[in-house]
Amino acid sequence: MTQTLAPTPGTAPAGSVGAGRPRRILRAVAIVSCVPYLGLKTAWIAGSHIGIPAGSSLLEHRLSMAVANGVSVLLDSAVIVLALVLTRPWGLRVPAWLLVLPAWVATGLLAPIMTGFPLQLVVRLFGGGGHRGPAGEPFLDEWVFAVVYSGFIVQGLALGALFALYARDRWAPLWRGRVWELPVGVLGAAQRVTAVAAGLLALFPLTVHLLWACGGTAGLSEGRADEATADFQVLEVMYVVFLAAAVAGAWQLAFRRGRTLPVLVPLALAWVGSAAVACWGGWLSLASLGGVDDVADRPTQLMNLTYAGQMIVGILVASLGVHFLAERSAGAKCRTP
């Protein structure tokens, strides 16, 4: 089995990437949309309190906030690098894993925001929501969320369009056809076991997130339970949706379910779903290691198990997707005269 996604026969020539005004516009939009977030994070690292109201819990942990903001700056700076790779001719020569991995991470971090933030705004129209900390203190000024999340949505749309165009140029044959046309051997018994394992393991985090989405606070830390507004519940619904999408995509690929569907559908479900649950599970698990001083704000064992469980599910589904694409890539090369 090949471990790389090599350019497949019939893909566009290298010169196609970067050509055309639409790609240049999308690249500019992606880069410019990073400026507000990077500017705010850099200001906070430098000690500014712009957008942070007095009494916010963010002001209580200067060192951990600086470290978290530094990581955030690096992650968002990667958007600029991705935008260049996806729009320059030399981008087609980048090893597949070196591009696909950060694109997958970007998808995972941005997808819940792109779907959750607009839904939160809708909820607020009916009187719910609000970003608040323990005891009801403001967490950040509301304009910060509006500016930053709007920028994230623009980043996600621009990067998504650029990646779709790039993938079409480089790997289009890998998702052609319908599920029923897939060769029987494209995913073997091991991958079917992986799909079943992912489905079974997903039951635990899915149940917990569903409980929290319905307003339950069992298993939440005291501080997190106090912050469980309608905004929190919307995000919990998103985690349930992405877990279900990841498992559904893996199941369809492994067992060739939804036979009349285009192959792109289960691939997209597996890609977006696995990325969202794995990356946010990892991010929340990493945040729990930040050494929170207040006992009431420390994640509970149930929270940590939930985040770890969804991260494992995402990794299992992603590994199945990688195997699927690698096998189709190898098959395409074998058929080349």
Secondary structure, DSSP 4 states (H G I P E B T S, - for coil): --SS-PPPTTPPPGGGTT-SHHHHHHHHHHHHTTHHHHHHHHHHHTT--TT--TT-GGGG-HHHHHHHHHHHHHHHHHHHHHHHHTTSGGGGGS-HHHHHHHHHHHHHHHHHHHHHHHHHHHHHHTT----B-GGG-BSS-HHHHHHHHHHHHHHHHHHHHHHHHHHHHHHGGGG-SBGGGS-GGGS-HHHHHHHHHHHHHHHHHHHHHHHHHTT--TT--HHHHHT--HHHHHHHHHHHHHHHHHHHHHHHHHHT-STTSBTHHHHHHHHHHHHHHHHHHHHHHHHTTS--S-GGGSPPHHHHHHHHHHHHHHHHHHHHHHHHHHHHHHHHHHT--
